Amino acid sequence: MAVMLRASSIFPITPLVRKVQNLAMELFEISEQNALDYAAEQVALAEAWGSPETAGQFDWPYHIKKDLGESRKLKWKREQEREEFESAQKQKYAALDALIAHPPRRPFGC
């Protein structure tokens, strides 16, 4: 039988990990332990992609909403917050679609 390690037992629990954990628990129906594991893993990835300093400047509220709400489909604690996020996402996607369909013209010779 394989032993499953929790992300929180592999990665250090830093103040940033706690901040991300708390944000996840404020926004979604997620257990304290699952939020801690999620936060520890996500912060470790952000630090590996950049540095501890850049990880601290990351837009964590957006990332958590996008990942846990849109990708992983966790239940939001506040329906209004979910609706506002989804509306903003739809506007961004529509703007991107419009840009792709009608790219800006470059002056001749550029």
Secondary structure, 3 states (H helix, E strand, C coil): CCCCCCHHHHCCCCHHHHHHHHHHHHHECCCHHHHHHHHHHHHHHHHHHCCHHHHHHCCHHHHHHHHHHHHCCCCECCHHHHHHHHHHHHHHHHHHHHHHHCCCCCCCCC
